Amino acid sequence: MAGKLILVPTPIGNLGDISPRAAETLAAADFIAAEDTRVTGKLLNHLGIRKSMVIYHRHNADTAGPAVLRRLEAGETCALVTDAGTPAISDPGEDLVALCAAAGIPVESIPGPCALTVALSVSGLPTARFVFEGFLPTNKKNRRSRLAALAAEERTIVLYEAPHKLQDTLEDLKETMGADRRIAVCRELSKLHEEVWRGTLDGASRQWPEPRGEYVLVLDGKAPEEAEPDEDGAMERLRQLREEGHSLKEASAMAAEQFGLRKRDLYQRALEEL
């Protein structure tokens, strides 16, 4: 009987954020697939857990993934962790999940810490609709292409960025999206020096001369363009209302409200055309 893969979120900074269920899963698993065994080892020591670990990260996924899969097919249970946050979110764990899905191996995910949702929730920007872009491409051509597409995005945008690239990214965003675009820069979330800065891209590019820590950028989407009022549609609706027995004044008021027009203007046009 095949085993299963369990995605176990780990704290993004504060070890107190590990959940009892996550700790129990780590303790019960046959082995742990970790991005960095030194980082995961500190967490296991904090929890008082001793467990066999294998290394799984983006540089060895092609070989480590099939090796983990073989153990799962043999009936073992693997807990997959990343250094911080939820595995498979902007993380090579997604490839291991895909392998398991293709092989019919059960995959479970435990809810827990994720820098994406933490930053979004404290950003002060709209959260109902958003797009997660992870890290921007390092290739200049691909980066320009991605930024050009994001400039027209109306949903809130969430990005990850390393400290040594932050200043260049903020300048690129300002050039592409305009200096007045709102942004929340979230640094070291859940850690001792946690900071959330809110302002515009113009201010952000001057705020961080010597970036330190891990950053999540939350950008306001592009303001939707206002559609031109549909006067012809309003006139068609006015005619329908007149046929239903409404007076010209009543029909003008009702159609104007429905189509976002001034009642007086629509009434005047109706007098001229009807």
Backbone as CSV, one residue per row, in Angstrom:
resi,resn,N_x,N_y,N_z,CA_x,CA_y,CA_z,C_x,C_y,C_z
1,MET,0.843,-1.191,0.000,0.000,0.000,0.000,0.884,1.250,0.000
2,ALA,0.578,2.203,-0.880,1.386,3.417,-0.995,1.251,4.281,0.242
3,GLY,2.297,5.047,0.511,2.258,5.991,1.611,1.620,7.294,1.154
4,LYS,2.036,8.402,1.760,1.474,9.686,1.353,2.468,10.805,1.620
5,LEU,2.281,11.893,0.898,3.077,13.101,1.070,2.247,14.106,1.840
6,ILE,2.833,14.682,2.882,2.127,15.694,3.678,2.922,16.994,3.637
7,LEU,2.289,18.062,3.192,2.921,19.378,3.141,2.764,20.042,4.501
8,VAL,3.894,20.338,5.142,3.865,20.873,6.505,4.424,22.298,6.513
9,PRO,3.588,23.307,6.733,4.078,24.691,6.806,4.929,24.890,8.058
10,THR,5.998,25.646,7.909,6.866,25.949,9.045,6.885,27.455,9.280
11,PRO,7.227,27.895,10.478,7.194,29.331,10.793,8.028,30.164,9.822
12,ILE,7.525,31.354,9.489,8.265,32.262,8.616,9.218,33.130,9.425
13,GLY,9.239,32.930,10.730,10.161,33.690,11.574,10.060,33.301,13.032
14,ASN,8.851,33.329,13.552,8.611,33.042,14.968,8.303,31.560,15.145
15,LEU,9.172,30.845,15.876,8.983,29.407,16.050,7.683,29.074,16.777
16,GLY,7.135,30.053,17.497,5.880,29.824,18.189,4.695,29.648,17.267
17,ASP,4.906,29.922,15.971,3.806,29.795,15.016,3.609,28.370,14.512
18,ILE,4.467,27.450,14.898,4.259,26.053,14.491,3.022,25.523,15.205
19,SER,2.142,24.879,14.457,0.893,24.399,15.051,1.083,23.026,15.678
20,PRO,0.252,22.672,16.664,0.331,21.326,17.244,0.173,20.235,16.190
21,ARG,-0.723,20.444,15.238,-0.926,19.443,14.197,0.319,19.288,13.330
22,ALA,0.970,20.418,12.998,2.190,20.351,12.207,3.278,19.598,12.960
23,ALA,3.417,19.888,14.245,4.428,19.208,15.062,4.145,17.709,15.152
24,GLU,2.879,17.351,15.337,2.510,15.938,15.411,2.805,15.223,14.095
25,THR,2.574,15.911,12.998,2.829,15.312,11.681,4.317,15.070,11.463
26,LEU,5.138,16.044,11.848,6.586,15.882,11.716,7.081,14.709,12.558
27,ALA,6.511,14.567,13.750,6.933,13.492,14.642,6.497,12.117,14.129
28,ALA,5.350,12.064,13.448,4.794,10.784,13.028,5.294,10.325,11.660
29,ALA,5.829,11.235,10.848,6.270,10.883,9.495,7.433,9.895,9.534
30,ASP,7.542,9.083,8.500,8.680,8.168,8.399,9.971,8.925,8.103
31,PHE,9.853,9.970,7.306,11.019,10.815,7.043,10.550,12.196,6.602
32,ILE,11.482,13.156,6.634,11.183,14.541,6.280,12.028,14.945,5.079
33,ALA,11.397,15.538,4.071,12.112,16.116,2.934,12.238,17.607,3.197
34,ALA,13.486,18.075,3.360,13.724,19.459,3.792,14.551,20.226,2.762
35,GLU,14.257,21.513,2.643,15.038,22.376,1.750,16.466,22.511,2.259
36,ASP,16.619,22.722,3.558,17.928,22.823,4.201,17.830,22.100,5.534
37,THR,18.548,20.989,5.677,18.432,20.184,6.899,18.922,20.932,8.128
38,ARG,19.800,21.922,7.930,20.264,22.709,9.088,19.137,23.583,9.636
39,VAL,18.399,24.217,8.725,17.276,25.063,9.148,16.185,24.208,9.789
40,THR,15.824,23.107,9.140,14.781,22.230,9.677,15.248,21.580,10.972
41,GLY,16.556,21.294,11.068,17.091,20.711,12.293,16.878,21.595,13.502
42,LYS,16.983,22.909,13.331,16.740,23.836,14.439,15.288,23.758,14.902
43,LEU,14.370,23.645,13.938,12.958,23.536,14.287,12.687,22.220,15.019
44,LEU,13.254,21.142,14.516,13.046,19.846,15.160,13.630,19.825,16.568
45,ASN,14.782,20.470,16.753,15.360,20.555,18.097,14.448,21.338,19.023
46,HIS,13.854,22.411,18.506,12.905,23.217,19.292,11.699,22.380,19.729
47,LEU,11.298,21.457,18.858,10.135,20.615,19.137,10.504,19.330,19.877
48,GLY,11.797,19.073,20.007,12.232,17.843,20.656,11.992,16.608,19.802
49,ILE,12.123,16.766,18.474,11.865,15.663,17.537,13.174,15.233,16.882
50,ARG,13.389,13.941,16.815,14.513,13.382,16.062,13.931,12.583,14.895
51,LYS,14.350,12.937,13.683,13.733,12.310,12.526,14.728,12.260,11.366
52,SER,14.648,11.202,10.578,15.476,11.080,9.384,15.058,12.142,8.365
53,MET,16.067,12.793,7.755,15.774,13.838,6.772,16.519,13.570,5.469
54,VAL,15.890,13.981,4.359,16.555,13.996,3.060,16.471,15.420,2.529
55,ILE,17.398,15.775,1.664,17.424,17.127,1.106,16.613,17.167,-0.185
56,TYR,15.712,18.147,-0.253,14.930,18.355,-1.475,14.826,19.860,-1.705
57,HIS,15.433,20.355,-2.778,15.345,21.772,-3.126,15.416,21.916,-4.648
58,ARG,15.369,23.148,-5.111,15.248,23.384,-6.560,16.464,22.884,-7.339
59,HIS,17.614,22.761,-6.690,18.816,22.358,-7.415,18.970,20.844,-7.532
60,ASN,18.215,20.077,-6.738,18.320,18.618,-6.850,16.971,17.944,-7.065
61,ALA,15.953,18.750,-7.396,14.588,18.219,-7.507,14.478,17.110,-8.555
62,ASP,15.276,17.202,-9.619,15.183,16.203,-10.686,15.560,14.804,-10.203
63,THR,16.484,14.729,-9.256,16.891,13.422,-8.736,16.247,13.106,-7.391
64,ALA,16.117,14.131,-6.540,15.554,13.900,-5.209,14.065,13.594,-5.274
65,GLY,13.360,14.217,-6.220,11.923,13.978,-6.343,11.590,12.520,-6.613
66,PRO,12.171,11.910,-7.651,11.919,10.489,-7.910,12.339,9.591,-6.748
67,ALA,13.417,9.975,-6.037,13.859,9.170,-4.899,12.817,9.187,-3.783
68,VAL,12.252,10.364,-3.523,11.188,10.459,-2.520,9.968,9.674,-2.973
69,LEU,9.638,9.785,-4.258,8.470,9.089,-4.800,8.593,7.573,-4.618
70,ARG,9.773,7.036,-4.838,9.961,5.587,-4.676,9.688,5.153,-3.237
71,ARG,10.103,5.971,-2.278,9.848,5.628,-0.884,8.359,5.727,-0.556
72,LEU,7.701,6.684,-1.161,6.248,6.813,-0.959,5.519,5.602,-1.555
73,GLU,5.941,5.202,-2.732,5.320,4.038,-3.381,5.555,2.758,-2.578
74,ALA,6.621,2.750,-1.779,6.923,1.589,-0.935,6.135,1.604,0.369
75,GLY,5.345,2.683,0.585,4.483,2.711,1.757,4.876,3.685,2.842
76,GLU,5.937,4.461,2.649,6.360,5.406,3.676,5.580,6.722,3.565
77,THR,5.545,7.443,4.690,4.931,8.769,4.733,6.023,9.817,4.843
78,CYS,5.956,10.816,3.968,6.963,11.878,3.945,6.323,13.210,4.308
79,ALA,6.964,13.945,5.221,6.564,15.317,5.521,7.475,16.249,4.742
80,LEU,6.919,17.028,3.855,7.699,17.968,3.055,7.663,19.333,3.712
81,VAL,8.847,19.918,3.937,8.928,21.258,4.522,9.848,22.128,3.672
82,THR,9.623,23.414,3.723,10.539,24.388,3.155,11.195,25.106,4.323
83,ASP,12.155,25.981,4.048,12.831,26.671,5.156,11.864,27.523,5.959
84,ALA,10.873,28.099,5.296,9.898,28.944,5.979,8.649,29.054,5.126
85,GLY,7.496,28.864,5.765,6.243,29.020,5.042,5.665,27.710,4.542
86,THR,4.765,27.820,3.585,4.028,26.667,3.078,4.710,26.060,1.859
87,PRO,5.031,24.770,1.891,5.673,24.129,0.739,4.801,24.214,-0.513
88,ALA,5.445,24.250,-1.664,4.810,24.255,-2.983,4.245,25.612,-3.383
89,ILE,4.354,26.631,-2.524,3.939,27.983,-2.891,5.187,28.771,-3.238
90,SER,5.388,29.064,-4.550,6.624,29.682,-5.032,7.811,28.883,-4.535
91,ASP,7.738,27.563,-4.714,8.675,26.637,-4.088,8.712,25.362,-4.935
92,PRO,9.879,24.696,-5.033,9.979,23.485,-5.868,9.141,22.322,-5.365
93,GLY,8.554,22.462,-4.184,7.644,21.429,-3.711,6.503,21.170,-4.678
94,GLU,6.168,22.165,-5.509,5.085,21.974,-6.475,5.405,20.843,-7.452
95,ASP,6.701,20.668,-7.774,7.099,19.589,-8.680,6.907,18.226,-8.029
96,LEU,7.204,18.125,-6.731,7.025,16.866,-6.030,5.536,16.526,-5.901
97,VAL,4.723,17.539,-5.664,3.275,17.329,-5.606,2.771,16.829,-6.957
98,ALA,3.279,17.400,-8.048,2.867,16.978,-9.385,3.275,15.528,-9.650
99,LEU,4.467,15.148,-9.199,4.910,13.761,-9.350,3.967,12.805,-8.627
100,CYS,3.624,13.185,-7.396,2.726,12.341,-6.600,1.345,12.257,-7.229
101,ALA,0.842,13.380,-7.721,-0.481,13.395,-8.345,-0.505,12.481,-9.565
102,ALA,0.573,12.524,-10.359,0.638,11.694,-11.561,0.743,10.208,-11.217
103,ALA,1.367,9.916,-10.073,1.553,8.519,-9.667,0.425,8.001,-8.781
104,GLY,-0.543,8.851,-8.487,-1.664,8.435,-7.650,-1.331,8.347,-6.178
105,ILE,-0.279,9.045,-5.750,0.097,9.069,-4.330,-0.719,10.140,-3.621
106,PRO,-1.373,9.826,-2.496,-2.148,10.835,-1.780,-1.276,11.995,-1.292
107,VAL,-1.793,13.187,-1.386,-1.097,14.383,-0.912,-2.029,15.139,0.022
108,GLU,-1.524,15.486,1.199,-2.284,16.283,2.158,-1.523,17.578,2.423
109,SER,-2.261,18.620,2.776,-1.633,19.892,3.113,-2.208,20.398,4.429
110,ILE,-1.324,20.756,5.340,-1.742,21.284,6.632,-1.737,22.808,6.558
111,PRO,-2.806,23.471,6.951,-2.821,24.942,6.935,-1.761,25.494,7.882
112,GLY,-1.207,26.635,7.507,-0.196,27.219,8.379,0.421,28.477,7.805
113,PRO,1.586,28.882,8.317,2.214,30.150,7.940,2.503,30.267,6.451
114,CYS,2.282,31.473,5.919,2.596,31.777,4.526,2.790,33.289,4.419
115,ALA,3.979,33.726,4.018,4.283,35.155,3.960,3.332,35.895,3.027
116,LEU,2.882,35.230,1.980,1.947,35.826,1.023,0.699,36.350,1.711
117,THR,0.019,35.496,2.464,-1.249,35.895,3.085,-1.034,36.850,4.252
118,VAL,0.069,36.676,4.978,0.348,37.586,6.090,0.546,39.006,5.568
119,ALA,1.365,39.163,4.540,1.628,40.489,3.975,0.369,41.102,3.383
120,LEU,-0.388,40.314,2.654,-1.613,40.818,2.031,-2.592,41.325,3.079
121,SER,-2.718,40.597,4.169,-3.712,40.942,5.183,-3.382,42.230,5.935
122,VAL,-2.094,42.588,6.030,-1.719,43.805,6.754,-1.384,44.970,5.834
123,SER,-1.508,44.769,4.529,-1.069,45.778,3.560,-1.916,47.039,3.564
124,GLY,-3.192,46.902,3.919,-4.095,48.041,3.811,-4.607,48.254,2.404
125,LEU,-4.294,47.333,1.505,-4.751,47.405,0.113,-5.866,46.382,-0.117
126,PRO,-6.619,46.489,-1.208,-7.735,45.562,-1.450,-7.282,44.110,-1.455
127,THR,-8.035,43.253,-0.786,-7.660,41.842,-0.669,-8.648,40.878,-1.319
128,ALA,-9.784,41.380,-1.794,-10.802,40.482,-2.352,-10.308,39.783,-3.612
129,ARG,-9.529,40.476,-4.417,-8.995,39.900,-5.649,-7.515,40.277,-5.734
130,PHE,-6.653,39.274,-5.848,-5.227,39.557,-5.928,-4.542,38.520,-6.806
131,VAL,-3.319,38.853,-7.226,-2.513,37.937,-8.029,-1.144,37.817,-7.361
132,PHE,-0.654,36.582,-7.226,0.638,36.326,-6.607,1.648,36.046,-7.699
133,GLU,2.712,36.851,-7.757,3.719,36.721,-8.806,5.014,36.112,-8.310
134,GLY,5.155,35.893,-7.001,6.393,35.329,-6.477,7.572,36.245,-6.757
135,PHE,8.703,35.672,-7.186,9.877,36.456,-7.541,9.827,36.828,-9.017
136,LEU,10.191,38.070,-9.334,10.248,38.500,-10.727,11.406,37.803,-11.435
137,PRO,11.321,37.610,-12.757,12.419,36.977,-13.502,13.706,37.798,-13.379
138,THR,14.838,37.126,-13.380,16.121,37.826,-13.336,16.591,38.219,-14.734
139,ASN,16.168,37.477,-15.754,16.490,37.819,-17.131,15.829,39.154,-17.497
140,LYS,16.601,40.094,-18.027,16.101,41.447,-18.274,14.905,41.469,-19.226
141,LYS,14.990,40.689,-20.305,13.908,40.669,-21.293,12.634,40.107,-20.667
142,ASN,12.750,38.991,-19.970,11.580,38.390,-19.330,11.028,39.285,-18.216
143,ARG,11.927,39.964,-17.528,11.517,40.866,-16.454,10.691,42.029,-17.008
144,ARG,11.190,42.641,-18.101,10.457,43.756,-18.723,9.079,43.307,-19.202
145,SER,9.035,42.111,-19.778,7.766,41.583,-20.269,6.779,41.364,-19.130
146,ARG,7.277,40.806,-18.026,6.398,40.562,-16.882,5.897,41.872,-16.276
147,LEU,6.786,42.842,-16.132,6.401,44.135,-15.558,5.391,44.857,-16.445
148,ALA,5.563,44.752,-17.762,4.617,45.390,-18.683,3.227,44.795,-18.513
149,ALA,3.162,43.475,-18.314,1.865,42.826,-18.104,1.266,43.229,-16.763
150,LEU,2.106,43.331,-15.742,1.611,43.681,-14.405,1.125,45.120,-14.337
151,ALA,1.676,45.994,-15.167,1.289,47.402,-15.142,-0.194,47.581,-15.433
152,ALA,-0.776,46.661,-16.211,-2.197,46.751,-16.568,-3.087,45.925,-15.636
153,GLU,-2.480,45.236,-14.669,-3.235,44.366,-13.764,-4.064,45.198,-12.781
154,GLU,-5.379,44.921,-12.730,-6.259,45.681,-11.840,-6.375,45.062,-10.457
155,ARG,-5.956,43.796,-10.313,-5.981,43.162,-8.995,-4.755,43.567,-8.183
156,THR,-4.829,43.452,-6.868,-3.676,43.689,-6.010,-2.586,42.672,-6.363
157,ILE,-1.346,43.115,-6.371,-0.210,42.286,-6.802,0.709,42.016,-5.613
158,VAL,1.102,40.767,-5.433,2.014,40.396,-4.356,3.290,39.813,-4.952
159,LEU,4.425,40.343,-4.512,5.735,39.900,-4.993,6.641,39.551,-3.818
160,TYR,7.557,38.626,-4.033,8.641,38.366,-3.095,9.908,39.013,-3.655
161,GLU,10.785,39.482,-2.763,12.059,40.010,-3.246,13.158,39.862,-2.204
162,ALA,14.360,39.581,-2.688,15.533,39.474,-1.827,16.078,40.872,-1.542
163,PRO,16.731,41.071,-0.399,17.182,42.420,-0.039,18.140,43.055,-1.045
164,HIS,19.047,42.261,-1.628,20.028,42.848,-2.537,19.425,43.261,-3.880
165,LYS,18.184,42.851,-4.143,17.515,43.230,-5.391,16.380,44.234,-5.158
166,LEU,16.106,44.534,-3.890,14.925,45.344,-3.576,14.952,46.710,-4.246
167,GLN,16.072,47.437,-4.134,16.129,48.790,-4.662,15.899,48.819,-6.167
168,ASP,16.540,47.910,-6.885,16.355,47.851,-8.339,14.910,47.516,-8.696
169,THR,14.307,46.612,-7.936,12.921,46.225,-8.212,11.976,47.393,-7.976
170,LEU,12.189,48.134,-6.891,11.332,49.292,-6.615,11.469,50.352,-7.711
171,GLU,12.675,50.556,-8.203,12.879,51.523,-9.285,12.211,51.044,-10.573
172,ASP,12.328,49.750,-10.861,11.685,49.197,-12.061,10.165,49.325,-11.968
173,LEU,9.624,49.049,-10.786,8.178,49.150,-10.592,7.712,50.598,-10.746
174,LYS,8.486,51.525,-10.202,8.116,52.944,-10.306,8.131,53.400,-11.759
175,GLU,9.141,52.966,-12.505,9.247,53.342,-13.922,8.102,52.754,-14.739
176,THR,7.707,51.537,-14.399,6.682,50.840,-15.177,5.272,51.259,-14.784
177,MET,5.027,51.424,-13.497,3.662,51.623,-13.004,3.358,53.051,-12.556
178,GLY,4.390,53.876,-12.464,4.169,55.255,-12.060,4.504,55.471,-10.595
179,ALA,5.004,56.652,-10.299,5.481,56.965,-8.952,4.373,56.988,-7.911
180,ASP,3.123,57.217,-8.348,2.020,57.370,-7.402,1.320,56.057,-7.049
181,ARG,1.737,54.948,-7.650,1.086,53.648,-7.342,1.332,53.291,-5.873
182,ARG,0.284,52.905,-5.172,0.403,52.565,-3.752,1.089,51.216,-3.555
183,ILE,1.854,51.119,-2.464,2.574,49.887,-2.168,2.714,49.718,-0.657
184,ALA,2.735,48.477,-0.221,3.099,48.138,1.154,4.350,47.271,1.077
185,VAL,5.408,47.686,1.757,6.657,46.930,1.802,6.723,46.249,3.163
186,CYS,6.671,44.928,3.157,6.628,44.158,4.405,7.968,43.461,4.603
187,ARG,8.590,43.716,5.736,9.935,43.202,5.999,9.963,42.340,7.253
188,GLU,10.641,41.192,7.183,10.877,40.341,8.351,9.576,39.991,9.086
189,LEU,8.567,39.587,8.355,7.266,39.296,8.951,7.368,38.225,10.028
190,SER,6.763,38.487,11.164,6.698,37.626,12.353,8.019,37.561,13.119
191,LYS,9.029,38.300,12.655,10.331,38.286,13.325,10.488,39.507,14.230
192,LEU,11.623,39.571,14.917,11.872,40.633,15.891,11.793,42.023,15.263
193,HIS,12.327,42.165,14.056,12.367,43.484,13.409,11.293,43.618,12.326
194,GLU,10.135,43.030,12.548,9.032,43.127,11.581,8.676,44.584,11.335
195,GLU,8.421,44.890,10.063,8.072,46.250,9.685,7.154,46.227,8.477
196,VAL,6.124,47.060,8.500,5.235,47.225,7.347,5.211,48.715,7.012
197,TRP,5.729,49.044,5.837,5.765,50.436,5.388,4.738,50.613,4.274
198,ARG,3.914,51.645,4.389,2.871,51.906,3.395,3.073,53.284,2.787
199,GLY,2.965,53.353,1.478,3.122,54.632,0.803,3.007,54.458,-0.689
200,THR,3.778,55.242,-1.448,3.783,55.148,-2.903,5.125,54.590,-3.376
201,LEU,5.180,54.185,-4.635,6.434,53.677,-5.184,7.527,54.743,-5.159
202,ASP,7.146,55.990,-5.321,8.136,57.061,-5.260,8.761,57.118,-3.869
203,GLY,7.943,57.049,-2.848,8.463,57.084,-1.482,9.232,55.831,-1.128
204,ALA,8.763,54.685,-1.620,9.405,53.406,-1.283,10.821,53.341,-1.839
205,SER,11.036,53.881,-3.026,12.362,53.804,-3.636,13.381,54.635,-2.866
206,ARG,12.902,55.606,-2.064,13.796,56.428,-1.241,13.868,55.954,0.203
207,GLN,12.953,55.058,0.587,12.832,54.621,1.974,13.841,53.542,2.360
208,TRP,14.320,52.774,1.368,15.126,51.598,1.679,16.518,51.682,1.040
209,PRO,17.374,52.596,1.522,18.714,52.713,0.933,19.609,51.503,1.216
210,GLU,19.423,50.846,2.365,20.228,49.672,2.725,19.304,48.551,3.200
211,PRO,18.645,47.863,2.261,17.666,46.838,2.636,18.305,45.673,3.392
212,ARG,17.595,45.199,4.410,18.020,44.021,5.157,16.797,43.169,5.467
213,GLY,16.965,41.865,5.403,15.862,40.966,5.723,15.158,40.459,4.475
214,GLU,14.051,39.792,4.694,13.246,39.250,3.593,12.044,40.153,3.359
215,TYR,11.690,40.385,2.093,10.656,41.362,1.756,9.493,40.742,0.967
216,VAL,8.304,41.223,1.291,7.122,40.949,0.487,6.562,42.306,0.064
217,LEU,6.335,42.481,-1.228,5.810,43.732,-1.766,4.352,43.521,-2.168
218,VAL,3.482,44.394,-1.678,2.062,44.332,-2.028,1.708,45.623,-2.750
219,LEU,1.342,45.505,-4.028,1.082,46.668,-4.874,-0.402,46.817,-5.181
220,ASP,-0.860,48.037,-5.144,-2.231,48.323,-5.558,-2.363,48.053,-7.049
221,GLY,-3.489,47.505,-7.454,-3.719,47.278,-8.876,-3.999,48.582,-9.600
222,LYS,-3.947,48.521,-10.914,-4.247,49.697,-11.724,-5.715,50.065,-11.572
223,ALA,-5.981,51.339,-11.431,-7.370,51.791,-11.316,-8.115,51.475,-12.610
224,PRO,-9.280,50.844,-12.521,-10.030,50.507,-13.737,-10.467,51.764,-14.483
225,GLU,-10.392,51.692,-15.789,-10.809,52.832,-16.595,-12.328,52.928,-16.606
226,GLU,-12.809,54.138,-16.441,-14.258,54.354,-16.426,-14.813,54.221,-17.844
227,ALA,-15.831,53.409,-17.957,-16.452,53.220,-19.271,-17.295,54.439,-19.639
228,GLU,-17.309,54.740,-20.910,-18.134,55.848,-21.392,-19.613,55.497,-21.230
229,PRO,-20.396,56.443,-20.716,-21.833,56.170,-20.570,-22.458,55.764,-21.905
230,ASP,-23.311,54.766,-21.869,-23.950,54.247,-23.081,-25.258,55.005,-23.323
231,GLU,-25.141,56.138,-24.030,-26.327,56.967,-24.274,-27.317,56.270,-25.200
232,ASP,-26.794,55.548,-26.196,-27.690,54.855,-27.112,-28.448,53.750,-26.382
233,GLY,-27.748,53.049,-25.506,-28.414,52.022,-24.717,-29.470,52.611,-23.808
234,ALA,-29.176,53.798,-23.253,-30.146,54.461,-22.394,-31.387,54.879,-23.181
235,MET,-31.171,55.333,-24.414,-32.311,55.726,-25.232,-33.171,54.518,-25.595
236,GLU,-32.543,53.374,-25.872,-33.290,52.171,-26.174,-34.129,51.754,-24.971
237,ARG,-33.524,51.860,-23.784,-34.260,51.512,-22.563,-35.409,52.487,-22.328
238,LEU,-35.161,53.764,-22.625,-36.207,54.774,-22.472,-37.397,54.444,-23.373
239,ARG,-37.123,54.035,-24.605,-38.204,53.676,-25.527,-39.011,52.491,-24.981
240,GLN,-38.305,51.494,-24.395,-38.995,50.333,-23.816,-39.907,50.763,-22.664
241,LEU,-39.419,51.680,-21.858,-40.201,52.155,-20.715,-41.430,52.941,-21.182
242,ARG,-41.251,53.681,-22.259,-42.386,54.424,-22.795,-43.445,53.455,-23.314
243,GLU,-42.996,52.368,-23.980,-43.937,51.376,-24.491,-44.668,50.662,-23.353
244,GLU,-44.023,50.609,-22.182,-44.654,49.975,-21.018,-45.630,50.908,-20.316
245,GLY,-45.731,52.149,-20.804,-46.732,53.059,-20.260,-46.197,54.172,-19.392
246,HIS,-44.878,54.251,-19.205,-44.316,55.316,-18.379,-44.299,56.625,-19.155
247,SER,-44.435,57.724,-18.416,-44.351,59.030,-19.056,-42.917,59.293,-19.495
248,LEU,-42.724,60.267,-20.363,-41.396,60.582,-20.842,-40.489,60.997,-19.687
249,LYS,-41.024,61.754,-18.744,-40.242,62.206,-17.606,-39.832,61.024,-16.731
250,GLU,-40.765,60.112,-16.476,-40.465,58.927,-15.660,-39.459,58.024,-16.356
251,ALA,-39.673,57.799,-17.650,-38.783,56.922,-18.409,-37.372,57.499,-18.471
252,SER,-37.258,58.805,-18.620,-35.951,59.461,-18.665,-35.214,59.277,-17.343
253,ALA,-35.924,59.467,-16.257,-35.310,59.336,-14.937,-34.848,57.903,-14.678
254,MET,-35.687,56.931,-15.036,-35.354,55.527,-14.780,-34.178,55.062,-15.645
255,ALA,-34.201,55.431,-16.922,-33.124,55.023,-17.828,-31.813,55.724,-17.484
256,ALA,-31.906,56.994,-17.096,-30.705,57.746,-16.734,-30.027,57.136,-15.512
257,GLU,-30.814,56.740,-14.530,-30.251,56.119,-13.323,-29.597,54.781,-13.657
258,GLN,-30.225,53.992,-14.509,-29.695,52.672,-14.867,-28.375,52.774,-15.620
259,PHE,-28.223,53.794,-16.454,-27.033,53.898,-17.298,-26.050,54.967,-16.822
260,GLY,-26.278,55.520,-15.656,-25.330,56.481,-15.100,-25.267,57.801,-15.844
261,LEU,-26.408,58.280,-16.351,-26.466,59.541,-17.092,-27.245,60.589,-16.304
262,ARG,-27.092,61.838,-16.722,-27.877,62.909,-16.107,-29.298,62.860,-16.675
263,LYS,-30.259,62.889,-15.766,-31.656,62.798,-16.180,-32.025,63.925,-17.142
264,ARG,-31.543,65.121,-16.882,-31.885,66.277,-17.709,-31.374,66.094,-19.132
265,ASP,-30.131,65.584,-19.263,-29.540,65.415,-20.594,-30.303,64.361,-21.407
266,LEU,-30.657,63.256,-20.754,-31.372,62.199,-21.465,-32.778,62.668,-21.842
267,TYR,-33.408,63.403,-20.960,-34.753,63.934,-21.232,-34.727,64.885,-22.431
268,GLN,-33.679,65.744,-22.492,-33.561,66.688,-23.589,-33.346,65.966,-24.915
269,ARG,-32.525,64.914,-24.903,-32.285,64.154,-26.128,-33.568,63.450,-26.574
270,ALA,-34.321,62.963,-25.617,-35.570,62.274,-25.942,-36.551,63.251,-26.583
271,LEU,-36.607,64.480,-26.086,-37.508,65.478,-26.659,-37.149,65.758,-28.123
272,GLU,-35.830,65.705,-28.417,-35.374,66.020,-29.767,-35.584,64.858,-30.747
273,GLU,-35.526,63.620,-30.221,-35.538,62.468,-31.124,-36.879,61.724,-31.164
274,LEU,-37.687,61.847,-30.129,-38.928,61.078,-30.099,-40.109,61.912,-30.557
